[in-house]
Amino acid sequence: MESKGGASRGQSRPGNWMFVVPAGVALAIAVVALVAALRAGWPGFSGVAFRSASGASLGDASAATLPVELQPVEELTGPFVVAVQAGHWQASGLPDELARLRSSTGASSHGIREVDVNLAVARELQRRLEARGWIALLVPATIPPGLRADAFVAIHADWGDSPSIRGWKIAPPWRPSPASLALAASLEASFAAQANAREDSGGVTIGMRGYYAFSYRRFEHAISPFTPAAIVELGFLTNPTDRELLADHPEYWAARLEDGIAGFLSGFDRGDTAALRPMLLPRLAAGPGGAMVFASPSSEGQLRWRLSAGSEVIAVDRREGWYEVFSREKRASGWVRVGELVAHT
């Protein structure tokens, strides 16, 4: 597996998906109250830079704009729309902001290129989804700015430094919406249901969670924040068992993906716009006694490392009693008890 673009650094880029909140006295008052409530009631929000549709920072909470994650969500109509990205396909045409990925065709092994595998699976999946009467968009490496769909699935294959490493893995974005979590869970259930399938447990990388297509605050060419999304690594081209399936049986993978997407959409309510909103999470730091970082949101999980008092972390997910946090120093994420963290100012 080559870089998926998740570790990129850069300025926040506004995209075409941003909406200007209509002017009006009543609305302005409501917006001011909402932003003030967020900043007052959510630890760490005092330092958040809110941005207008033009991308300008708004230091004054009285500005009649909302954070991206709270801007209006337009409900989709008509048949379900599923965007299927064939990873690395047409990478040479990537825009300047992603120019460093233009030469990447992904992993390769024994003469098999990841990009060819991804495209074959994506085309078969597109055919299956269209047969259900849905709109299936085959998306290249370049994401149309602000792409809205009922589901977005990025298809990739992996490379390992040992031929014994095999298995699939699936991830939602950082700060996922409830819908993105549901999509990833449905895909995982579909893959896990296969008797000969093996999960690359613990193999999800920060490059997957921070995949460029998800990074609407970094890149213009990224999906809308309100598009449920997941990235799938089908298997390892460097493993003989996975490689045979990847090279010769795109229908096998397409069927797994189809079942997962269909399972998600069977319970999906377009009118529940709250489920489409990514998490708004505070800025955090380890408390006076430091903090323990676990591999899962459980004290029974593997202890990964310890944070010293005051160490700043980025909250990327939240579950009852726990935050998943990302450490720039470690270039890794893990789970910390809420009580061991304090607001970072």
ABEGO torsion letter per residue (X at the ends): XBBAGAABBEBBBBBAABBBBBBEAAAAAAAAAAAAAAAAABBGAAABBBBBAAGBBBABAABBBBBAAABBBBBBBEBBBBBBBBBGBGAAABBAAAAAAAABAEBBBGGBBAAAAAAAAAAAAAAAAAAAGBBBBBBBABBBBGBBBABBBBBBBBBBABAABBEBBBBBBBGBBAAAAAAAAAAAAAAAABAABBBBBGABBAAAAABAAABAAABABBBBAABBBBBBBAEBAABAAAAAAAAABAAAAAAAAAAAAAAAAAABBAABAAAABBBBBBBBBBBAAEBBBBABBBAABBBABBBBBGBBBBBABBBBGBBBBBBAAAGBBBBBBAAABBBBX
